[in-house]
Amino acid sequence: MLDLNSSRWSQLESHFGEGASVPRLVESWKAAIGTPAENETYEVLFEHYLHQLTILACAYAVVPHVVSALSRVSVAHRLKYLSHVGWVEMSRLDREEVEAAASAVAQSDEVPEPMRDHFVMITRQRHPDLPTDLASDYLRAVEEAKAQSVSLLCEPWASSDFSRLLGVLTALFARRETDLAGALLNPRGLSLECEYEGKSSISMLFRDRSSV
């Protein structure tokens, strides 16, 4: 994990500028786990690394810290934090995929022509490259998040929370299925038996299971 005292944080963009203030937020949240302040401190941290469910480079440094604390949090909080790790992971695309997405936006008839350049820029911003120096820690954290998510299948969830857990699994194991994962992470009556974007919601869950 990136040391909270490292100057590297200041080079990582957050949703409120450079990431120099993020280590303090991570530290405050970790100290508040299990107390009434846990939610409040986490929400402040969340806004810096996953504001409006979009990521910047800072998220890749935050995820290992979030995952490292999962064993200390309640089951309900664990699902919430894992869902956010899932959002980060399914936003991580390689450069070719990002450019393909940007090209699709640029050519889309659904985007007004005067706004296309802006949407292309936003598409690129929302899928930042995983910095080389953060990659090993981040990818190890994702593997741990997979294991933690699978273990949550044994918990007695309400249907909406179970849908959200399936979204976490989709985001982590089959992260290219962003439409499906997004729908499940924010359940709005989506049937688990339906097809989404022409693909079976259940059959796609463990498409990448060989990577576990």
C-alpha positions as CSV (number, residue, x, y, z in Angstrom):
1,M,0.0,0.0,0.0
2,L,1.1,3.5,-0.6
3,D,2.4,4.9,2.7
4,L,0.2,7.6,4.0
5,N,3.2,9.8,4.5
6,S,4.4,9.4,1.0
7,S,4.7,12.6,-1.2
8,R,3.4,10.5,-4.1
9,W,-0.2,11.3,-2.9
10,S,0.3,14.9,-4.0
11,Q,0.9,13.7,-7.6
12,L,-2.4,11.8,-7.7
13,E,-5.4,13.7,-8.8
14,S,-8.5,13.5,-6.7
15,H,-12.0,15.0,-7.3
16,F,-11.0,18.1,-5.3
17,G,-7.6,18.7,-6.8
18,E,-4.3,17.0,-5.9
19,G,-4.5,14.1,-3.5
20,A,-2.3,15.5,-0.8
21,S,-5.2,15.7,1.6
22,V,-6.4,12.1,0.9
23,P,-4.0,10.3,3.4
24,R,-5.5,12.3,6.3
25,L,-9.0,11.2,5.2
26,V,-7.9,7.6,4.9
27,E,-6.4,7.8,8.4
28,S,-9.5,9.5,9.9
29,W,-11.8,6.8,8.4
30,K,-9.7,3.9,9.6
31,A,-9.6,5.4,13.1
32,A,-13.4,5.8,13.1
33,I,-14.2,2.2,12.0
34,G,-16.7,0.7,14.5
35,T,-17.7,4.1,15.9
36,P,-20.6,6.4,15.0
37,A,-18.2,8.5,12.9
38,E,-17.4,5.7,10.5
39,N,-20.1,6.7,7.9
40,E,-19.3,10.4,8.0
41,T,-15.6,10.0,7.7
42,Y,-15.9,7.5,4.9
43,E,-18.3,9.7,2.9
44,V,-15.7,12.5,2.9
45,L,-13.1,10.0,1.7
46,F,-15.5,8.6,-0.9
47,E,-16.1,12.1,-2.4
48,H,-12.4,12.5,-3.0
49,Y,-11.8,9.1,-4.8
50,L,-15.2,8.1,-6.2
51,H,-17.3,11.3,-6.5
52,Q,-20.4,10.6,-8.6
53,L,-19.1,7.0,-9.1
54,T,-16.3,8.2,-11.3
55,I,-12.6,7.7,-10.6
56,L,-9.3,9.6,-10.9
57,A,-5.8,8.3,-10.3
58,C,-6.1,8.7,-6.5
59,A,-8.6,5.8,-6.4
60,Y,-5.9,3.3,-7.3
61,A,-4.0,4.3,-4.1
62,V,-7.1,4.4,-1.9
63,V,-8.5,0.9,-2.8
64,P,-5.7,-1.1,-1.1
65,H,-6.3,0.9,2.1
66,V,-10.0,0.2,1.9
67,V,-9.5,-3.5,1.3
68,S,-7.0,-3.8,4.1
69,A,-9.6,-2.6,6.6
70,L,-12.5,-4.9,5.5
71,S,-11.9,-7.5,8.2
72,R,-12.6,-4.8,10.8
73,V,-15.9,-3.6,9.5
74,S,-19.5,-4.9,9.8
75,V,-20.9,-7.1,7.1
76,A,-23.2,-4.4,5.9
77,H,-20.3,-1.9,5.6
78,R,-18.2,-4.5,3.9
79,L,-20.7,-4.9,1.1
80,K,-20.8,-1.1,0.7
81,Y,-17.1,-0.7,0.6
82,L,-16.7,-3.7,-1.8
83,S,-19.3,-2.2,-4.1
84,H,-17.1,0.9,-4.3
85,V,-14.0,-1.2,-5.0
86,G,-16.1,-2.8,-7.8
87,W,-16.8,0.6,-9.3
88,V,-13.1,1.4,-9.4
89,E,-12.2,-1.9,-10.9
90,M,-14.8,-1.9,-13.7
91,S,-13.7,1.7,-14.6
92,R,-10.1,0.5,-15.1
93,L,-9.8,0.0,-18.9
94,D,-6.7,-0.4,-21.0
95,R,-5.7,2.5,-23.3
96,E,-7.2,0.8,-26.4
97,E,-10.5,0.3,-24.7
98,V,-10.6,3.9,-23.5
99,E,-9.9,5.2,-27.0
100,A,-12.6,2.9,-28.4
101,A,-15.1,4.3,-25.9
102,A,-14.0,7.8,-26.7
103,S,-14.4,7.1,-30.5
104,A,-17.9,5.7,-29.9
105,V,-18.9,8.9,-28.1
106,A,-17.4,11.1,-30.8
107,Q,-19.4,9.2,-33.5
108,S,-22.6,8.9,-31.5
109,D,-25.7,10.5,-32.9
110,E,-27.1,10.6,-29.4
111,V,-24.6,13.2,-28.3
112,P,-25.2,16.7,-29.7
113,E,-22.3,17.7,-32.0
114,P,-21.3,20.8,-30.0
115,M,-20.9,18.7,-26.9
116,R,-19.0,15.8,-28.4
117,D,-15.5,17.0,-27.6
118,H,-16.5,17.6,-24.0
119,F,-17.9,14.1,-23.6
120,V,-14.9,12.6,-25.3
121,M,-12.7,14.4,-22.7
122,I,-14.9,13.2,-19.9
123,T,-14.8,9.6,-21.1
124,R,-11.0,9.7,-21.0
125,Q,-10.9,11.3,-17.6
126,R,-13.1,8.7,-16.1
127,H,-10.9,5.8,-17.1
128,P,-7.4,6.8,-15.9
129,D,-4.4,4.5,-16.5
130,L,-3.3,2.4,-13.5
131,P,0.1,3.9,-12.6
132,T,2.9,1.4,-12.8
133,D,4.1,2.1,-9.3
134,L,0.7,1.4,-7.8
135,A,-0.3,-1.5,-9.9
136,S,1.0,-4.4,-7.8
137,D,-0.6,-3.2,-4.6
138,Y,-3.9,-2.4,-6.4
139,L,-4.1,-5.7,-8.2
140,R,-3.4,-7.6,-4.9
141,A,-6.2,-5.7,-3.3
142,V,-8.6,-6.6,-6.1
143,E,-7.8,-10.3,-5.6
144,E,-8.5,-9.9,-1.9
145,A,-11.7,-8.1,-2.7
146,K,-12.8,-11.0,-4.9
147,A,-12.3,-13.4,-2.0
148,Q,-14.1,-11.2,0.4
149,S,-17.0,-10.8,-2.0
150,V,-17.4,-14.5,-2.5
151,S,-17.4,-15.1,1.2
152,L,-20.4,-12.7,1.5
153,L,-22.6,-15.0,-0.6
154,C,-23.1,-17.0,2.6
155,E,-24.7,-14.1,4.4
156,P,-28.6,-13.8,4.7
157,W,-29.1,-10.7,2.4
158,A,-32.3,-8.9,1.6
159,S,-33.0,-9.2,-2.2
160,S,-31.8,-5.7,-3.0
161,D,-28.6,-6.2,-1.1
162,F,-28.1,-9.6,-2.7
163,S,-28.5,-7.9,-6.1
164,R,-25.8,-5.4,-5.1
165,L,-23.5,-8.2,-4.1
166,L,-24.0,-9.8,-7.5
167,G,-23.0,-6.4,-9.0
168,V,-19.8,-6.5,-6.9
169,L,-19.0,-10.0,-8.2
170,T,-19.7,-8.9,-11.8
171,A,-17.6,-5.8,-11.5
172,L,-14.7,-7.8,-10.0
173,F,-14.8,-11.0,-12.0
174,A,-16.2,-9.8,-15.3
175,R,-15.4,-6.1,-15.1
176,R,-16.0,-5.4,-18.8
177,E,-19.7,-6.0,-18.1
178,T,-20.1,-2.4,-16.9
179,D,-23.8,-2.0,-17.8
180,L,-24.7,-5.2,-16.0
181,A,-22.6,-4.4,-12.9
182,G,-23.9,-0.8,-12.8
183,A,-27.5,-2.1,-12.9
184,L,-26.9,-4.6,-10.1
185,L,-24.9,-2.2,-8.0
186,N,-27.9,0.1,-8.0
187,P,-30.8,-2.3,-8.1
188,R,-34.0,-0.8,-9.4
189,G,-36.2,-3.8,-9.6
190,L,-33.9,-5.5,-12.1
191,S,-34.9,-9.2,-12.3
192,L,-32.0,-11.6,-11.7
193,E,-33.5,-13.8,-14.4
194,C,-33.7,-11.1,-17.1
195,E,-31.2,-10.4,-19.8
196,Y,-29.4,-7.1,-19.7
197,E,-27.9,-5.6,-22.8
198,G,-28.6,-9.0,-24.5
199,K,-26.5,-11.0,-22.0
200,S,-27.7,-13.3,-19.3
201,S,-27.1,-11.6,-15.9
202,I,-26.2,-14.7,-14.1
203,S,-24.2,-16.5,-16.8
204,M,-21.8,-13.6,-17.1
205,L,-21.0,-13.3,-13.4
206,F,-18.0,-15.7,-13.4
207,R,-16.8,-15.3,-17.0
208,D,-13.4,-14.4,-15.6
209,R,-13.4,-17.0,-12.9
210,S,-10.2,-18.5,-14.2
211,S,-8.3,-15.4,-13.0
212,V,-9.1,-16.2,-9.4
